[in-house]
Amino acid sequence: MLFRFRMYDGSTIDLLDMPGNGKPIGKISGEVYGVRIDDICGNWVKISIKGVSGWISSDHLCGVPWTTCN
């Protein structure tokens, strides 16, 4: 299943190399479609997006495309 990532306030979020206090390996901003979930560890989700895999908090994913997921 593909998900949507949303940051409506113009901010960015770090894509981490491991859950929790991992090192940043990239940034995500705006609204991105086609986010694939590869793994889950507690409140952390490993995603693949635009050829890069990393971890983000599950709070940043939206599985319902017609809502703002707030």
Buried (B, 14 or more C-beta within 10 A) or exposed (E): EEBBBBBEEEEEBBBBEEBEEBEEBBEBEEEBEEBEBEEEEEEBBBBEBEEEBBBBBEEBBBEEEEEEBE
